[in-house]
Amino acid sequence: MTHKLSQSICMVATVVLLSLVTSTSQLECYVCQNQPDNKNKCVETVKTCDFNQDQCLSEVRWRSTPYWSQTDQKQYFISKRCATRLECEEASEDRNRKCDRIWYNDWNCTSCCGGDKCNHFVTLAGYSLNPSELLVLIGTLLTTIYATYQREARDLPLA
């Protein structure tokens, strides 16, 4: 009875420890605004996000240049920032209406991801494993291995 109790306590302690570790770590995202490409500032500037920001948001816009030109040329503008899950959901809904990628239209496409510096590349459809999900997976695996080892050690005859 006490062995099962100690296993339960160990499992609860592991889950609590993992939740404390994941709740205190903050996400890091690349940040830039209205850059002409995904170089320099967009892959060198990193920001530690606020506690409520759990996503990195990337936005690619195709539109006319902000200054007047005779040919009215179009250009890419890339922006990256920290965001909340709600902001990403709203951007995703908006993207369905504005992300047609037709060269003669102005368009705007966004993508969100949930891992440290996961917005390095502008993929517009990427997903990465959230660090807290990874830690819970590792904790569960370690707890299972420990429990199996304890069970086998208990069943071995003494020499």
Helices and strands as residue ranges (DSSP letters): H 2-24, E 28-30, E 32-35, H 41-44, E 46-48, E 55-64, E 74-83, H 85-98, E 107-113, H 131-155
